Each structure stands twice: as structure tokens, then as C-alpha cells.
Amino acid sequence: MLFTYIIFVTFLTGSESTNPTYFNIGGVLSNNISITHFNEIIAHLNFDSQYVPRGVTYYATAIQIDANPIRTAINVCKSLIAQRVYAVVVSHPLTGDLSPAAVSYTSGFYHIPVIGISSRDSAFSDKNIHVSFLRTVPPYSHQADVWVDILKHFNYLKVIFIHSSDTDGRAILGRFQTTSQSHEDDVEIKVQVETVIEFEPGLENFTSYLLEMKFAQARVYLLYASKKDAYVIFQDAANLNMTDGGYIWIVTEQAMDTRNVPVGTIGLKLVHATNERAHIQDSIYVLASALREMNQTRNITQAPQDCDNSGSIWETGKILFEYIRKQVLPTGATGKVAFDDNGDRIHAEYDVVNVQAPGKHMSIGHYYYNSDIDRMRLKVDDNNIIWPGRTREKPKGIILRTNLKVLTIEEKPFVYVRALKDELACAADEIPCPHFNMTPNDDGQMFCCKGFCMDLLKELSRVINFTFSLALSPDGQFGNYIIKNSSGGKKEWTGLIGELVNERADMIVAPLTINPERAEFIEFSKPFKYQGITILEKKPSRSSTLVSFLQPFSNTLWILVMISVHVVALVLYLLDRFSPFGRFKLANTDGTEEDALNLSSAIWFAWGVLLNSGIGEGTPRSFSARVLGMVWAGFAMIIVASYTANLAAFLVLERPKTKLSGINDARLRNTMENLTCATVKGSAVDMYFRRQVELSNMYRTMEANNYDTAEEAIHDVKIGKLMAFIWDSSRLDFEAAQDCELVTAGELFGRSGYGIGLQKGSPWADAVTLAILDFHESGFMEGLDNKWILQGMLQQCEQYEKTPNTLGLKNMAGVFILVAVGIAGGVGLIVIEMIYKKHQIRKQKEMELARHAADKWRGVVEKRKTVRAAIAAQRRLKANGINETGVSLSVEALPRGVLDLPSPVRAWPGACPIRQRTPTDSPNLPA
């Protein structure tokens, strides 16, 4: 103690580091030999630089555990906590199991980590109670992991689980159920617990429990019980002959220690379970590894020293616990050492033990950690196993009570039937299925069946352990409840249902719809597929009219666009007309003035902008009109872009809709002459229409059109002979997925399901129902849907629906007709223009003749005036005494000024002035 105190004082005064340089490790061990080992291991640890850094020293403080838990707790306080231990390694006493719990409680109060090396109770996994407890041994419940691998190795997939009602018993059951449902290597292998037997520990008789087990199907028994309870169970089982051949017992370590364990029993034994020295070594090295890592990254405070101080919690202890839990020793003395979230040992190794004679246990396998795959592996030598009954032949593990007669019927995609021709046997995925009750007079034709229901049948036989012989329906019908001639006026079932009702078959595996009429006479399982009734029809072809290119806009929008064009043109004309800047002179026109925008040019401009044609002339001149023109151009851009985008949607991506809206479509309720609908005679759909009063009118109309088989009706739908086929949605969805020209119309109605049919009161009913429910939960049924019903074809149809169609003349005929109308309109207008021009030319000629006549008349008048003036002038000359003979009366002889007389007044209002004539226009006036 003095030496320890000196070291402690030296640490407080001379150490420059914030973390301690020495660590006390406490030990509460079962005997003095273990204490000696504990001290030696820590002494050797100080020389291992891999785990102990320079300047750090470990010291051992160990005590022997007391069978009395109270004294153990006191000793931990006085001898360990008082010495500031950083962790405690605890074993268990030779008698009693409560002392390790006392160490855990005491140390856990201060969060001092405790590493157990022998305690395997499941209670230590509860971190709400044992907050700082870890262990280098696994709890008893971890044996369930080995059990699951053993069962999968022997292909025992149905078991009966027997356990005590204590904590460990329930823990191992919970772990087994979790582990058995997990999938690592093979997703198809799952272990099913048929029955769970829970008993109170300490019972003196287990006969009632064993009788319940004896009448179950499974013959594989998983037993968790104490040594005392196991002795009584084995004794009672032997009295009931339940330890003989055909039974398999797989038990835990405790049950293997009983004196009367049956021969052939398979059990487990933890490797290094009693090697306390090896566990001490592993626990100390795990602790040293954690302290080394923590010393480098964390601030380590002093461990608590006084149990009387109940108010302080050592936070370093919490952190140290997490560091220890994360440590891994790849090559520990007991194998790979690692911990789970609860501080329990994982990767523990087990020996698989077989009782080959009373008192003789032989190891037949090993459960070990495989570093290559980083997982636990099971290795079993099957040849060395002695099974119950002292036989080396592996038992089946189940009771095969009977070979069931199973009937089916061809119904794609649930059952495909193929006739055997040159082959000698069916394929691997097929099942032989001759016609039921084949007589010697038959041709001996054999058939092979496969499909949704066949895969379901094979899985059912595997899961609930039965064998079967499969046959096809004798008359190819599901069955109808009708009056037969041989029945004396009584109704009887025909088809598949009739064979089951008359007990000539045990089971029907087919798309058999569950309905009240059938359920009255046969037993149904829970539905293996939920479905309803729907309508199948052929997709209508797309109707393309001559005005398809007008579909992007509604009629109202087209009218508004047309009005907008002319309103904008009128406003442009008015703005340019009345604007003071509507006319302006161009620099290169030598003073000529350009006219403002007229109404025809404004209309031409508005249409040109809307149709995106080049405008070379006739544009607005005023600023106000140009602003409106720019706004109109923006409007035209938006309209044209919207039209173009919607045109693609209407002409390219458009898909026709179904003709019918569903069962409530008025054309079905009031059947028209050009609309035919039908179903299959005597089917569940036929029965449904009979039950529904509101569909009575429709049923009376369609009854005459009903078909014998669904294949015939579907074929007629494809060729257009039948417009609507009403049948089960599963089949019609399959057909629609296979043929993209077919489509189902409306929502489902008459919802029901397909079930497995059995005889009334069949003992297989519950087993089949439970199996089907499990198939739904596990996703097996969904896998069958994807494999047989959808088959990827639905995606192809969806891709086909989304693929744009190539436009043809049928789609764009209206556009070409529009061009033709434009051409015809242009030709018509040019004809009108030519006629008008000819009329105008004729008027011009008439006007020209009138002008010529006017010019001649004007010339004559002028000449006459000139002559008269000349005569008057001569007379004045004569009067003035000029010689008459010296005067010429010729006009040409007159002076020029005499002829420049004012022009005569216009001959008629509006006539053009008479132009100057040239000598070639008319002959000279006569003299």
C-alpha cells in the first residue's frame, strides 16, 4: 500500500501529462489460481509495447469472489474501488450465479467498466440494468444463430420450439425468430416455427406438452431448458416414444449435460467455455487496447475512490466503456474477440456435438469465424452422425400424411398446358398433368403444365410438406351448379367443383374465384391473388379529320384570333392615318412625299406578322402605329409557338381512349344493336351477373352471346367480332400486357380473389392459408406476378404508347386541302382580275375615242376662231387703208403671237385638257 501511495504522489507532483501514467485493473475471480494468472498476465502486459505506451504502467488488484453477493459488493468497494481501479474483470463462483451481478451493480453505479469472463445469462445484455457490463463469452441466446445454420444445413425448414418461460428462454426464441427470417446466402431458405411450446421451469410432468408436439407435422424439436427441466422432458419423451427414429432433437448446452439425453440428439458446446485463463488474457488485452487508444485522443480523469460518495459519476468510465465495446482482437486466446451493441461477445466458436451412445458425446462439426468472408461458418460431417433410432439415415423431419390428388384447368397465364409429343418427360419447370380419370379408351395423350399456379403448387408442397399427383379438369370447366339428367332433378356441381364436392379430388390449384355459391360446398383458402372483374376491348383506331390541324385551339380561340387580326389592322390604319407623322419625305425622292399606310396594306401587314412572312412594304410610318406593330408581333409569336407545341401533342402523341367507361356505361346497361358483350358460361362472372339485380337487363342481353371458354371470347375481341368481353381482371390485364392493341376499360367491379379449393373440413385448409399469407408477406406472390402475368410486356406497351407516331397524309390532309383552297382561291381571283381588266380596257378605249372626237372638235373650233380673227384683222387693215392684195389669209402666214390665243373652255366637266398635238396626230387644218 505504501508503494502504491508513493507512486500516486509522484504522479500528482511530477507528471507533466494530464492523463495518468499508471492504471489499476481490478479482478474478482473464482479462485487463487485465476488470481495468479491475472497478476501474471498484467505483469507481462507491461512489456508489450504494442498495447502499453512508454511511460504507462498497469497494476493488478484482484480479490476472490464470494458466493454471497452482498459480501462481494462490499469487497469490491473496500478492495477495488478504494484503489481507483479503471476496470474490473469478473468471473463467477463455483456455487451461485448472483455474485457477478453484484459486481456489475456496484461498479456500474460509478460507470466503471466490468468485463465478464463466464456469466452467460441474458439479463446482462440489458443495458438499462447492467450499464457498464461487457463479456468475452456469448449469452445462451446466441446459440440460436448456430441452430439456424444447422437447420438450413440439413434442410429442416419447419420446427417446434420448446423453451422455458424465463428470460433466457424468451431471449433465445426471439433471437431465433429474427435470425431465421434474415437472408444472407439464400433468399429462398426460411425456417418456419410451426408451434412454440413455453413451459414454467420446475414442472414435474411434460406429457401434455409432448402430446401437443406429437400431433404436429414437424418432427424437429428445438429445446432450451435447464439441466433439471431437460431431464424430465427427455424422460417423458422416451415414454411416448418421441426419442425414436423419425424425431430430431436439437438442444442447448445445458440440456446436453443431462444423464438421460437421447441417443441421436444434436447439441452445442462453447469452445473455451471453461478456459478462465484464456478469457482473462483476452479481457485484459481488450482493456489495454481501449486505454491506449483513449489515452491518445481523450482526457482521462482519475477513477472514483470512495463508495460513500454517491453523487459523483465518473464520465471517463462511460467513454471507456464505449472504447472497449469497439475493440476487436483478431487473434485472441479464445478466437476473434468483438462485441455487439449490448457488449455481448460475438464470433464465438462452438462445437456441434452428437450423442452417439449414453454418455458418449462426439464432435461432428464446428461453428467458427471465417476471416476470408468475415462471417461465421458451419462445418458438419454428415457421415459421422448417429440419428435417433440409432440410424445413420437422415430423418425427413416431417410427417407425410397423404399423397394429395390435385386438379387444375388451363387458364393462361396461371396454367399453361402443353401436349407431350416426341419428348419422354416434361421439362424441369413443368408438372405432368394427364386428364383426370383417364380411361383405357383414351388415346393416352400426356400433358405438361406450368405457370403461376404450378409454381404456387410446388411451393405449397415444399412448405407444408405434402406430395401430390396433378390432373386436368375432366370437362375443361370450373364448374356450374345445374340440374343433371342423372341426378333426378337435383342440382349438382360440374367441372372442378364437382370433383371436389364428390371427394374424388383433394385440392384445386387454379385461378378459382372465391364466391358465395362455391364457398357453400367447398373450403377456400385465403386468396393467393386479389382481383376483380373488368372489361376487355380492342383499342379504337385514331380518328383523323380534315381539320385535325385546327385541334390545338378551340373554336372560340380561333374566332378571337381572326377578329384580333382585323381589329389590329384597322387600328394600325387609323393611327397611321391621323398621326401628324404619318407622312414624311424620304431623302432620295427629290421632294416627293410618301403616302400613309392604307387599310389594305394594314391588313396585309397584320396577316404577314401573324404568319411570320417577310414584310417588305406597307409597314407603319408613325411611331404610335409602330409600337402597336411590335406588340402585335409579340402576340403573334406567342400564338404561333403555342399552336406549334399543341399541334405535336394532338397529331403525334395523341392516343385513342377506350370506347367504354366501365360497367356503368349507358351503352352496356341499355345494350345497343352494334355493341355486343359477353362472358363465359357457368363461370364466377356469370354467377356474379345473376346475383346483381341492377345488372339483370344487361345479363339477359349478353346471356345469348356467352362463350364456352375465355380463349374463344378473347380471340373474337381481337378480330373485332366481340366488342366487350367481361372477365377476371388478372387474365384480362395479362392479355392487355401481351397485346398492345387490347385495353381494359373502366374500374374494377365485383372484387374478389383466387383461392385454393379444398374439401369441406379439410385438415389442410389452415396450413394452406397460413402458407399463402406468408407468401404475401415474403413477396413470393409478387414475384409470381412479375414472372407470369406482367412478364415485362406492360413496359413495352407503355413505351409504345409514349412513342410518337409518324404523321401521314391522313393526319395532315387538312393542311394540303387548305393549300389547295388557297391555290383555287388565287386562280379564281386572277380570273376575276382578268375579267375586270378587260372591262377596264374596254372603258379606256371608249374614253380614248371620246377624247379623239373631242380633240377633233376642239381643233375645228380653234381653226374657225382663227379664221374669223384673221378675217376681222383684214377688215381692220382695209379700214385703215392697207392694200388688200398685200394681205394673205393663210394661217401659217400669220404672226406667232396671233395664234397664241386663250384655249377654249372645256367641252364637258371633268374632261382632261386637250394635249398639244403633233403633225402625226391629225392633218393640218384646211386653209
CORKA-V699053 format. One record per residue. N is the residue number from 1. RES is the residue in one letter. SS is DSSP state (~ for helix, > for strand, _ for the rest). PSI is psi in whole degrees, -180 to 180 (NA if undefined). Layout:
N|RES|SS|PSI  N|RES|SS|PSI
This chain:
1|M|_|-39  2|L|~|-39  3|F|~|-41  4|T|~|-40  5|Y|~|-41  6|I|~|-43  7|I|~|-39  8|F|~|-44  9|V|~|-40  10|T|~|-39  11|F|~|-40  12|L|~|-33  13|T|~|-35  14|G|~|-12  15|S|_|132  16|E|_|-12  17|S|_|150  18|T|_|-23  19|N|_|151  20|P|_|155  21|T|_|-3  22|Y|>|151  23|F|>|128  24|N|>|131  25|I|>|123  26|G|>|152  27|G|>|132  28|V|>|97  29|L|>|167  30|S|_|-26  31|N|_|173  32|N|~|-31  33|I|~|-42  34|S|~|-36  35|I|~|-41  36|T|~|-44  37|H|~|-41  38|F|~|-47  39|N|~|-41  40|E|~|-41  41|I|~|-41  42|I|~|-36  43|A|~|-43  44|H|~|-29  45|L|~|-36  46|N|_|-18  47|F|_|6  48|D|_|101  49|S|_|-15  50|Q|_|-29  51|Y|_|-25  52|V|_|114  53|P|_|163  54|R|_|138  55|G|_|-2  56|V|_|137  57|T|>|141  58|Y|>|140  59|Y|>|147  60|A|>|136  61|T|>|104  62|A|>|148  63|I|>|161  64|Q|>|137  65|I|_|146  66|D|_|143  67|A|_|-24  68|N|_|117  69|P|~|-30  70|I|~|-47  71|R|~|-34  72|T|~|-43  73|A|~|-40  74|I|~|-42  75|N|~|-35  76|V|~|-39  77|C|~|-46  78|K|~|-38  79|S|~|-22  80|L|~|-58  81|I|~|-35  82|A|~|-22  83|Q|~|12  84|R|_|57  85|V|>|143  86|Y|>|-17  87|A|>|161  88|V|>|132  89|V|>|124  90|V|>|138  91|S|_|-154  92|H|_|154  93|P|_|165  94|L|_|-27  95|T|_|133  96|G|_|147  97|D|_|7  98|L|_|-20  99|S|~|-42  100|P|~|-34  101|A|~|-37  102|A|~|-40  103|V|~|-41  104|S|~|-42  105|Y|~|-48  106|T|~|-49  107|S|~|-37  108|G|~|-23  109|F|~|-34  110|Y|_|8  111|H|_|34  112|I|_|121  113|P|>|139  114|V|>|127  115|I|>|111  116|G|>|143  117|I|_|3  118|S|_|-16  119|S|_|125  120|R|_|9  121|D|_|144  122|S|~|-19  123|A|~|-29  124|F|~|-10  125|S|~|-13  126|D|_|105  127|K|_|-9  128|N|_|-24  129|I|_|-54  130|H|_|82  131|V|_|-26  132|S|_|28  133|F|>|130  134|L|>|169  135|R|>|148  136|T|_|6  137|V|_|148  138|P|_|155  139|P|_|164  140|Y|~|-31  141|S|~|-20  142|H|~|-10  143|Q|~|-20  144|A|~|-32  145|D|~|-41  146|V|~|-40  147|W|~|-46  148|V|~|-44  149|D|~|-36  150|I|~|-44  151|L|~|-42  152|K|~|-33  153|H|~|-42  154|F|~|1  155|N|_|40  156|Y|_|104  157|L|_|4  158|K|>|126  159|V|>|167  160|I|>|130  161|F|>|121  162|I|>|127  163|H|>|157  164|S|>|161  165|S|_|14  166|D|_|-176  167|T|~|-44  168|D|~|-38  169|G|~|-45  170|R|~|-32  171|A|~|-42  172|I|~|-32  173|L|~|-47  174|G|~|-41  175|R|~|-37  176|F|~|-44  177|Q|~|-36  178|T|~|-47  179|T|~|-36  180|S|~|-21  181|Q|~|-8  182|S|_|147  183|H|_|121  184|E|_|-59  185|D|_|-51  186|D|_|113  187|V|_|-15  188|E|_|-21  189|I|_|118  190|K|_|135  191|V|_|131  192|Q|>|133  193|V|>|110  194|E|>|-45  195|T|>|142  196|V|>|122  197|I|>|114  198|E|>|129  199|F|>|156  200|E|_|133  201|P|_|144  202|G|_|8  203|L|_|148  204|E|_|-9  205|N|_|132  206|F|_|18  207|T|~|-42  208|S|~|-41  209|Y|~|-41  210|L|~|-36  211|L|~|-38  212|E|~|-39  213|M|~|-34  214|K|~|-30  215|F|_|3  216|A|_|167  217|Q|_|-39  218|A|>|144  219|R|_|16  220|V|>|119  221|Y|>|125  222|L|>|122  223|L|>|124  224|Y|>|118  225|A|_|157  226|S|_|170  227|K|~|-38  228|K|~|-47  229|D|~|-37  230|A|~|-36  231|Y|~|-44  232|V|~|-40  233|I|~|-47  234|F|~|-35  235|Q|~|-46  236|D|~|-35  237|A|~|-38  238|A|~|-36  239|N|~|-28  240|L|_|12  241|N|_|33  242|M|_|11  243|T|_|10  244|D|_|-168  245|G|_|145  246|G|_|-17  247|Y|_|147  248|I|>|124  249|W|>|124  250|I|>|119  251|V|>|170  252|T|_|180  253|E|~|-41  254|Q|~|-42  255|A|~|-27  256|M|~|-16  257|D|_|-3  258|T|_|156  259|R|_|-28  260|N|_|25  261|V|_|130  262|P|_|150  263|V|_|138  264|G|_|-8  265|T|_|143  266|I|>|129  267|G|>|-174  268|L|>|156  269|K|>|121  270|L|>|127  271|V|_|138  272|H|_|24  273|A|_|-37  274|T|_|7  275|N|_|83  276|E|~|-35  277|R|~|-43  278|A|~|-40  279|H|~|-35  280|I|~|-44  281|Q|~|-47  282|D|~|-40  283|S|~|-41  284|I|~|-40  285|Y|~|-33  286|V|~|-42  287|L|~|-43  288|A|~|-39  289|S|~|-39  290|A|~|-43  291|L|~|-37  292|R|~|-46  293|E|~|-40  294|M|~|-35  295|N|~|-26  296|Q|~|-22  297|T|~|-14  298|R|_|161  299|N|_|115  300|I|_|123  301|T|_|168  302|Q|_|141  303|A|_|154  304|P|_|151  305|Q|_|-10  306|D|_|121  307|C|_|-16  308|D|_|-20  309|N|_|97  310|S|_|1  311|G|_|-13  312|S|_|140  313|I|_|130  314|W|_|101  315|E|~|-31  316|T|~|-34  317|G|~|-38  318|K|~|-44  319|I|~|-41  320|L|~|-37  321|F|~|-44  322|E|~|-36  323|Y|~|-41  324|I|~|-41  325|R|~|-26  326|K|_|-4  327|Q|_|150  328|V|_|125  329|L|>|104  330|P|>|-34  331|T|>|62  332|G|>|171  333|A|_|-25  334|T|_|20  335|G|>|-161  336|K|>|126  337|V|>|122  338|A|>|165  339|F|>|151  340|D|_|-170  341|D|_|-24  342|N|_|3  343|G|_|11  344|D|_|147  345|R|>|134  346|I|>|168  347|H|_|26  348|A|_|146  349|E|_|145  350|Y|>|149  351|D|>|136  352|V|>|120  353|V|>|140  354|N|>|130  355|V|>|108  356|Q|>|-13  357|A|>|160  358|P|_|121  359|G|_|0  360|K|>|110  361|H|>|128  362|M|>|138  363|S|>|124  364|I|>|-1  365|G|>|174  366|H|>|137  367|Y|>|112  368|Y|>|167  369|Y|>|128  370|N|>|111  371|S|_|-23  372|D|_|-37  373|I|_|0  374|D|_|46  375|R|>|164  376|M|>|144  377|R|>|150  378|L|>|130  379|K|>|120  380|V|>|137  381|D|_|97  382|D|~|-29  383|N|~|-21  384|N|~|8  385|I|_|135  386|I|_|119  387|W|>|164  388|P|_|142  389|G|_|6  390|R|_|44  391|T|>|154  392|R|_|0  393|E|_|127  394|K|_|128  395|P|_|158  396|K|_|-28  397|G|_|-3  398|I|>|170  399|I|_|119  400|L|_|98  401|R|_|-37  402|T|_|163  403|N|>|114  404|L|>|141  405|K|>|116  406|V|>|132  407|L|>|150  408|T|>|-179  409|I|_|149  410|E|_|123  411|E|>|100  412|K|_|144  413|P|_|12  414|F|_|-39  415|V|>|116  416|Y|>|133  417|V|>|129  418|R|>|132  419|A|>|134  420|L|_|130  421|K|_|-90  422|D|_|-15  423|E|_|154  424|L|_|-21  425|A|_|164  426|C|_|163  427|A|_|173  428|A|_|-33  429|D|_|10  430|E|_|162  431|I|>|132  432|P|>|135  433|C|_|80  434|P|>|168  435|H|>|142  436|F|_|138  437|N|_|49  438|M|_|131  439|T|_|163  440|P|_|-22  441|N|_|-13  442|D|_|162  443|D|_|-1  444|G|_|16  445|Q|_|129  446|M|_|151  447|F|>|158  448|C|>|138  449|C|>|143  450|K|>|170  451|G|_|-170  452|F|~|-53  453|C|~|-30  454|M|~|-40  455|D|~|-38  456|L|~|-41  457|L|~|-43  458|K|~|-39  459|E|~|-38  460|L|~|-44  461|S|~|-33  462|R|~|-40  463|V|~|-46  464|I|_|11  465|N|_|69  466|F|_|156  467|T|>|165  468|F|>|160  469|S|>|126  470|L|>|142  471|A|>|157  472|L|>|158  473|S|_|137  474|P|_|-32  475|D|_|8  476|G|_|17  477|Q|_|150  478|F|_|-38  479|G|_|141  480|N|_|149  481|Y|>|96  482|I|>|172  483|I|>|124  484|K|_|153  485|N|~|-32  486|S|~|-3  487|S|~|1  488|G|_|36  489|G|_|3  490|K|_|149  491|K|>|141  492|E|>|157  493|W|>|141  494|T|_|179  495|G|~|-149  496|L|~|-43  497|I|~|-39  498|G|~|-39  499|E|~|-36  500|L|~|-42  501|V|~|-37  502|N|_|9  503|E|_|33  504|R|_|-4  505|A|_|158  506|D|_|-26  507|M|>|147  508|I|>|120  509|V|>|98  510|A|>|171  511|P|>|71  512|L|>|112  513|T|>|134  514|I|_|121  515|N|_|165  516|P|~|-36  517|E|~|-44  518|R|~|-39  519|A|~|-17  520|E|_|-23  521|F|_|-23  522|I|_|167  523|E|>|134  524|F|>|144  525|S|_|177  526|K|_|149  527|P|_|134  528|F|_|-13  529|K|>|129  530|Y|>|136  531|Q|>|-173  532|G|>|-158  533|I|>|139  534|T|>|-178  535|I|>|131  536|L|>|133  537|E|>|165  538|K|>|140  539|K|_|132  540|P|_|146  541|S|_|152  542|R|_|131  543|S|_|118  544|S|_|115  545|T|_|170  546|L|_|-20  547|V|_|31  548|S|~|-32  549|F|~|-11  550|L|~|-4  551|Q|_|-30  552|P|_|-30  553|F|_|148  554|S|_|166  555|N|~|-38  556|T|~|-43  557|L|~|-39  558|W|~|-43  559|I|~|-42  560|L|~|-38  561|V|~|-45  562|M|~|-44  563|I|~|-42  564|S|~|-39  565|V|~|-49  566|H|~|-32  567|V|~|-43  568|V|~|-41  569|A|~|-43  570|L|~|-44  571|V|~|-39  572|L|~|-44  573|Y|~|-45  574|L|~|-42  575|L|~|-43  576|D|~|-26  577|R|~|-44  578|F|~|-4  579|S|_|136  580|P|_|-14  581|F|_|23  582|G|_|-22  583|R|_|141  584|F|_|160  585|K|>|140  586|L|_|150  587|A|_|-27  588|N|_|20  589|T|_|12  590|D|_|45  591|G|_|0  592|T|_|147  593|E|>|131  594|E|_|138  595|D|_|155  596|A|_|168  597|L|_|123  598|N|_|174  599|L|~|-42  600|S|~|-40  601|S|~|-35  602|A|~|-41  603|I|~|-42  604|W|~|-41  605|F|~|-45  606|A|~|-45  607|W|~|-38  608|G|~|-42  609|V|~|-42  610|L|~|-40  611|L|_|6  612|N|_|37  613|S|_|154  614|G|_|136  615|I|_|104  616|G|_|-23  617|E|_|171  618|G|_|37  619|T|_|158  620|P|_|147  621|R|_|-32  622|S|_|156  623|F|~|-40  624|S|~|-41  625|A|~|-34  626|R|~|-37  627|V|~|-46  628|L|~|-37  629|G|~|-39  630|M|~|-42  631|V|~|-42  632|W|~|-36  633|A|~|-40  634|G|~|-42  635|F|~|-43  636|A|~|-38  637|M|~|-45  638|I|~|-44  639|I|~|-45  640|V|~|-42  641|A|~|-43  642|S|~|-40  643|Y|~|-43  644|T|~|-44  645|A|~|-43  646|N|~|-26  647|L|~|-40  648|A|~|-40  649|A|~|-39  650|F|~|-39  651|L|~|-22  652|V|_|-51  653|L|_|0  654|E|_|137  655|R|_|139  656|P|_|148  657|K|_|171  658|T|_|156  659|K|_|-35  660|L|_|148  661|S|_|-9  662|G|_|-169  663|I|_|-23  664|N|_|7  665|D|_|134  666|A|~|-29  667|R|~|-24  668|L|~|-43  669|R|~|-35  670|N|_|80  671|T|_|130  672|M|_|164  673|E|_|-32  674|N|_|9  675|L|_|112  676|T|_|135  677|C|>|155  678|A|>|168  679|T|_|-163  680|V|>|137  681|K|_|136  682|G|_|10  683|S|_|176  684|A|~|-33  685|V|~|-40  686|D|~|-42  687|M|~|-37  688|Y|~|-45  689|F|~|-30  690|R|~|-36  691|R|~|-32  692|Q|_|113  693|V|~|-39  694|E|~|-14  695|L|~|14  696|S|~|-42  697|N|~|-43  698|M|~|-40  699|Y|~|-39  700|R|~|-34  701|T|~|-41  702|M|~|-13  703|E|~|-37  704|A|~|-19  705|N|~|-4  706|N|_|150  707|Y|>|165  708|D|_|-36  709|T|_|158  710|A|~|-32  711|E|~|-41  712|E|~|-42  713|A|~|-42  714|I|~|-39  715|H|~|-41  716|D|~|-31  717|V|~|-41  718|K|~|-38  719|I|~|-1  720|G|_|6  721|K|_|-35  722|L|_|130  723|M|_|-34  724|A|>|124  725|F|>|122  726|I|>|119  727|W|>|-177  728|D|>|138  729|S|~|-33  730|S|~|-46  731|R|~|-43  732|L|~|-35  733|D|~|-38  734|F|~|-44  735|E|~|-39  736|A|~|-32  737|A|~|-30  738|Q|~|-35  739|D|_|112  740|C|_|-8  741|E|_|-8  742|L|>|153  743|V|>|147  744|T|>|142  745|A|>|138  746|G|>|-176  747|E|>|163  748|L|>|148  749|F|>|167  750|G|>|46  751|R|>|138  752|S|>|-148  753|G|>|163  754|Y|>|135  755|G|>|165  756|I|>|127  757|G|>|132  758|L|>|168  759|Q|_|153  760|K|_|130  761|G|_|19  762|S|_|135  763|P|_|-12  764|W|_|-9  765|A|~|-49  766|D|~|-41  767|A|~|-42  768|V|~|-43  769|T|~|-46  770|L|~|-38  771|A|~|-42  772|I|~|-41  773|L|~|-40  774|D|~|-35  775|F|~|-40  776|H|~|-43  777|E|~|-35  778|S|~|-12  779|G|_|5  780|F|~|-42  781|M|~|-37  782|E|~|-38  783|G|~|-39  784|L|~|-38  785|D|~|-48  786|N|~|-34  787|K|~|-42  788|W|~|-34  789|I|~|-51  790|L|~|-52  791|Q|_|23  792|G|_|-9  793|M|~|-28  794|L|~|-39  795|Q|~|-35  796|Q|~|-41  797|C|~|-40  798|E|~|-40  799|Q|~|-38  800|Y|~|-39  801|E|~|-35  802|K|~|-11  803|T|_|127  804|P|_|143  805|N|_|152  806|T|_|128  807|L|_|138  808|G|_|-175  809|L|~|-30  810|K|~|-36  811|N|~|-38  812|M|~|16  813|A|~|-37  814|G|~|-36  815|V|~|-44  816|F|~|-38  817|I|~|-37  818|L|~|-42  819|V|~|-42  820|A|~|-40  821|V|~|-39  822|G|~|-42  823|I|~|-46  824|A|~|-40  825|G|~|-41  826|G|~|-43  827|V|~|-43  828|G|~|-42  829|L|~|-39  830|I|~|-33  831|V|~|-44  832|I|~|-42  833|E|~|-41  834|M|~|-43  835|I|~|-43  836|Y|~|-39  837|K|~|-41  838|K|~|-42  839|H|~|-39  840|Q|~|-40  841|I|~|-41  842|R|~|-42  843|K|~|-38  844|Q|~|-38  845|K|~|-43  846|E|~|-42  847|M|~|-38  848|E|~|-42  849|L|~|-41  850|A|~|-39  851|R|~|-42  852|H|~|-45  853|A|~|-40  854|A|~|-39  855|D|~|-43  856|K|~|-46  857|W|~|-41  858|R|~|-38  859|G|~|-43  860|V|~|-44  861|V|~|-43  862|E|~|-40  863|K|~|-41  864|R|~|-42  865|K|~|-39  866|T|~|-42  867|V|~|-45  868|R|~|-39  869|A|~|-38  870|A|~|-43  871|I|~|-42  872|A|~|-36  873|A|~|-40  874|Q|~|-39  875|R|~|-37  876|R|~|-33  877|L|~|-42  878|K|~|-40  879|A|~|-22  880|N|_|0  881|G|_|20  882|I|_|146  883|N|_|130  884|E|~|-30  885|T|~|-20  886|G|~|7  887|V|_|130  888|S|_|139  889|L|_|6  890|S|_|138  891|V|_|-38  892|E|_|-23  893|A|_|-11  894|L|_|152  895|P|_|153  896|R|~|-36  897|G|~|-22  898|V|~|-34  899|L|~|-14  900|D|_|71  901|L|_|159  902|P|_|144  903|S|_|151  904|P|_|161  905|V|_|147  906|R|_|144  907|A|_|-33  908|W|_|151  909|P|_|140  910|G|_|-7  911|A|_|149  912|C|_|151  913|P|_|147  914|I|_|123  915|R|_|161  916|Q|_|132  917|R|_|153  918|T|_|165  919|P|_|-24  920|T|_|-17  921|D|_|-43  922|S|_|155  923|P|_|155  924|N|_|144  925|L|_|145  926|P|_|149  927|A|_|NA
